[in-house]
Amino acid sequence: MKPNELTPVYIEAFDLDDAWFQCLSKILDHGHVYKITRGSYQDQRRLEFDFVTVRIKNPSHQIIPIIPEGSSIPAPTSMEYLHGYLSYLLTGQKTETEDYTYGERLVDAKARVKEVRDGKELVKEMPLEVNQVEEVIKMYKTQGHGTNQAVMEIGMPSDIKLHDPPCLRLIDTRIRYGKLHFFPYFRSWDLWGGFPSNLGGLELVKQYMAEEIGVENGEIIASSKGLHLYEYSWDLAKQRTGKMDLEIK
C-alpha cells in the first residue's frame, strides 16, 4: 500500500469472540491515530481502521468475548446485557431524553418535524407505521428468497443535524443457501464495548427472524469506515492481544 492511501482491512472469523480478538489485534497494527474534532470524546485521540469488513461465519457459536481466566481485563459485555439489548432492538420504547433508539427505528419509526406555535419551536413525532423486522419476515415468507429489497434502515436524512446521530445505519439481509445472513454497516463503531454488544444483539435478532421465516441461521458480514478504539482502551486491547510492548504514536 502506498503512503497516504487508505488501507482497507478484511477479517474472516469463526465466531464473534474470534472476530473481536482479531479486530483488536489488527487495529493495533493497522489503525490510524487522529484527534477527534467533532463527536464523542471530542479533542481526544482515537485509533481507527480506514475501512474494515468483518466476516463472522458462525456467529451463534460464541456470542460474547471470552476473557482469559484470572485476567484483570473487564468483560466488554455479557449474555445478561445482550438479552436486555435484544428487548431494546425489538421495541420502540425510548426515554424523553433520547432522539431515537435502534429499536424505535426498526419497529416503530417516527419522523421528527419542527413547527413554530405561539412563538415557540415544537418538535412533533409522526409515526411512519412500519415495523421493518416484521416486514422483512413477511417479505421472505410470502414472496420468496430471491430479492435484494429486504433491508432495514436505521438512518434518516435528518440525522445529520443530531448531536449524536446513529452509528448503525442499516442492516441489509439475504437468504442464500437456505440461511438468513445479516450485512450491517456502521458509520462509527466503538470496538471495545460497542462491537461485542451490537453484534451479539444483532445475532439474537437474526436468530429470531430466521426461526420466524423458517430458514437456518447464517453469517454476519459487517463493515465500517469508523471502527475504532478510544485512547482509554488502548492498553486493554494491548493486554488482551499480548502486544503490551507495541507503541502507538
C-alpha positions in Angstrom: 0.0 0.0 0.0 1.4 3.4 -1.0 1.8 6.1 1.6 -1.3 8.4 2.1 -3.6 5.8 0.7 -6.5 4.1 2.5 -5.7 0.7 4.0 -8.9 -1.4 3.9 -8.8 -4.5 6.1 -10.6 -7.8 5.7 -11.1 -10.1 8.6 -12.6 -13.6 8.4 -13.5 -15.0 11.8 -15.1 -18.3 13.1 -17.4 -16.7 15.7 -18.0 -13.3 17.5 -15.3 -13.9 20.1 -12.7 -14.6 17.4 -13.9 -11.6 15.4 -13.5 -9.2 18.4 -10.0 -10.6 19.1 -8.8 -10.3 15.5 -10.1 -6.8 15.2 -8.3 -5.7 18.4 -5.1 -7.3 17.1 -5.4 -5.8 13.6 -6.3 -2.3 14.7 -3.2 -2.1 16.8 -1.2 -2.9 13.7 -3.2 -1.0 11.0 -5.1 1.7 12.8 -4.8 5.4 12.1 -4.4 7.8 15.1 -6.2 11.1 14.9 -7.7 13.8 17.1 -11.5 13.9 17.3 -12.7 17.3 16.1 -16.5 16.5 16.4 -18.4 13.7 18.1 -17.9 11.5 21.1 -14.8 12.2 23.2 -14.1 15.4 21.2 -10.4 16.6 21.4 -9.2 13.1 22.5 -7.3 10.7 20.3 -8.9 7.7 18.5 -7.3 4.7 16.8 -9.3 3.7 13.8 -9.4 1.5 10.7 -9.6 3.3 7.4 -12.2 0.7 6.4 -12.9 -2.8 7.7 -15.0 -5.7 6.6 -15.5 -8.5 9.2 -17.0 -11.8 8.1 -18.3 -14.0 11.0 -19.1 -17.4 9.7 -20.6 -18.9 12.9 -21.8 -16.0 15.0 -24.1 -18.2 17.2 -21.1 -20.4 18.3 -19.6 -18.0 20.9 -21.6 -14.8 21.1 -19.7 -12.9 23.8 -16.0 -12.4 24.1 -14.0 -14.9 26.3 -11.8 -13.1 28.8 -8.9 -15.3 30.0 -9.4 -16.7 33.5 -7.5 -14.7 36.1 -7.2 -11.7 33.8 -7.9 -8.2 35.2 -9.5 -7.2 31.8 -13.1 -6.2 32.3 -15.6 -8.1 30.2 -17.0 -5.8 27.5 -20.4 -7.4 27.6 -22.4 -10.3 29.0 -25.3 -12.6 27.9 -27.5 -10.8 30.6 -26.8 -7.5 28.9 -27.4 -8.9 25.4 -30.9 -10.2 26.4 -31.7 -6.7 27.7 -30.3 -5.3 24.5 -32.5 -7.6 22.4 -35.5 -6.0 24.0 -34.1 -2.6 23.1 -33.7 -3.7 19.5 -37.2 -5.2 19.1 -39.3 -2.5 20.8 -39.9 1.2 20.1 -39.6 2.4 23.7 -37.4 5.3 24.4 -36.9 7.9 27.1 -37.8 11.6 26.8 -34.1 12.5 26.5 -33.5 10.1 23.6 -33.8 11.4 20.0 -34.1 7.8 18.8 -33.2 4.2 19.6 -32.2 1.5 17.2 -35.4 -0.4 18.3 -37.6 2.5 17.5 -36.1 2.9 14.0 -36.5 -0.8 13.4 -40.0 -1.5 14.6 -41.8 1.9 15.2 -40.0 4.5 13.3 -41.1 8.2 13.6 -40.2 11.3 11.6 -39.5 14.4 13.8 -40.9 17.6 12.4 -40.3 21.0 13.8 -43.0 23.7 13.9 -43.4 27.1 15.4 -46.6 27.6 17.5 -47.2 30.8 19.5 -43.6 31.8 19.0 -42.3 28.6 20.4 -40.5 25.9 18.4 -42.1 22.5 19.0 -41.0 19.1 17.8 -43.7 16.7 16.7 -43.2 13.0 16.0 -45.0 11.5 13.1 -45.3 7.7 13.2 -44.3 6.1 9.9 -46.4 3.0 10.8 -43.8 0.4 9.7 -42.2 -2.5 11.6 -39.2 -3.3 9.4 -38.4 -6.5 11.2 -41.9 -7.9 10.6 -42.0 -6.6 7.0 -38.8 -8.4 6.1 -40.1 -11.6 7.7 -43.3 -11.2 5.7 -41.5 -10.4 2.5 -39.4 -13.6 2.6 -42.2 -15.8 3.7 -44.8 -14.6 1.2 -42.6 -13.6 -1.8 -39.7 -15.9 -1.7 -36.0 -15.5 -1.1 -34.9 -14.0 -4.4 -34.9 -10.3 -3.5 -32.4 -7.6 -2.7 -35.1 -5.4 -1.2 -35.1 -6.8 2.4 -33.0 -4.1 4.0 -33.8 -2.5 7.4 -32.7 1.1 7.7 -31.8 2.9 10.9 -30.5 6.2 9.4 -32.7 9.1 8.2 -31.5 12.2 6.3 -32.4 14.5 9.2 -29.9 12.6 11.4 -27.1 14.8 10.1 -28.4 17.5 12.4 -28.4 15.4 15.5 -25.6 15.8 18.1 -25.3 12.1 18.3 -26.6 10.5 15.0 -27.0 6.7 14.9 -23.8 4.7 14.5 -25.6 1.8 12.9 -27.1 3.0 9.7 -28.6 -0.1 8.1 -28.9 -3.9 8.3 -29.1 -5.5 4.9 -30.3 -9.1 4.7 -30.1 -12.0 2.4 -31.3 -15.6 2.3 -29.0 -17.8 0.4 -28.2 -21.5 0.6 -31.1 -21.8 3.0 -29.7 -19.4 5.6 -30.5 -15.8 6.7 -27.4 -13.6 6.6 -27.0 -10.0 8.0 -24.9 -7.3 6.5 -24.8 -4.3 8.9 -23.0 -1.1 8.2 -21.7 1.3 11.0 -20.6 4.8 10.2 -18.8 4.9 13.6 -18.2 1.9 15.9 -16.5 1.5 19.3 -14.5 -1.7 19.0 -14.0 -2.2 22.7 -17.5 -2.1 24.1 -19.9 -1.4 21.2 -18.7 -4.1 18.8 -19.4 -7.1 21.1 -22.8 -5.8 22.3 -24.0 -4.6 18.9 -23.1 -7.8 17.0 -24.3 -10.0 19.9 -27.7 -8.3 19.9 -28.0 -8.4 16.1 -27.2 -12.1 16.2 -30.1 -12.7 18.5 -32.4 -10.7 16.2 -31.2 -12.7 13.3 -31.8 -16.0 15.1 -35.4 -14.8 15.9 -36.0 -13.7 12.3 -34.6 -16.9 10.8 -36.9 -19.0 13.0 -39.9 -17.0 12.1 -39.1 -17.2 8.3 -38.3 -20.9 8.6 -34.7 -20.9 7.4 -31.4 -21.7 9.1 -29.3 -19.0 10.9 -26.4 -17.7 8.8 -23.4 -15.4 8.8 -22.8 -11.8 9.7 -20.7 -9.7 7.4 -20.2 -6.3 9.0 -18.5 -3.2 7.5 -17.4 0.2 8.8 -15.2 3.1 7.9 -15.2 4.1 11.6 -14.4 1.0 13.7 -12.2 2.5 16.4 -10.6 2.3 19.9 -10.7 5.3 22.2 -7.4 6.1 23.9 -8.6 4.8 27.3 -8.9 1.3 25.9 -5.6 1.1 24.0 -3.8 -0.6 27.0 -6.7 -3.0 27.5 -6.5 -4.0 23.8 -2.7 -4.5 24.0 -3.2 -6.6 27.2 -5.9 -8.8 25.6 -3.8 -9.4 22.4 -0.4 -9.8 24.1 1.0 -6.7 22.5 2.0 -4.7 25.6 5.3 -3.6 24.0 3.6 -2.1 21.0 3.9 1.7 20.8 1.0 3.7 19.4 2.1 7.0 18.0 
